[in-house]
């Protein structure tokens, strides 16, 4: 019974934290702690399930899986709203004298490689490319 209460309490804290905890969840120390807690939750859930206590084991395993997802999320890249044009050009790999068509071509080439729907793509990199393109094209 105590495992159920602990699992529900941990899940409740994660739900309660919601968006307010986002800056804290992006820190490397939290990612390490979250990964460690997820491993403990999965191991404890498996041990409980093997000994016949399936419901508490499933709850702890669920909390462990939720923590795995949080640990894998990673830190979002900083926005380019206040970045200078030089950084945006560097991200897209275009010269200072690049035309609108060259910027669009560089953006298209890079976004095809890092789009989140492509295997190996990353939403953070795609967001930085979008921000750099928007900054250079003044959207």
Secondary structure, DSSP 8 states (H G I E B T S, - for coil): -HHHHHHHHHHHHHHHHGGGGHHHHTSHHHHHHHHHHHHHHHHHHHHHHHTT-HHHHHHHHHHHHHHHHHHHH------STT--HHHHHHHHT--TT--HHHHHHHHHHHHHHH-TTSTT--HHHHHHHHHHHHHHHT-
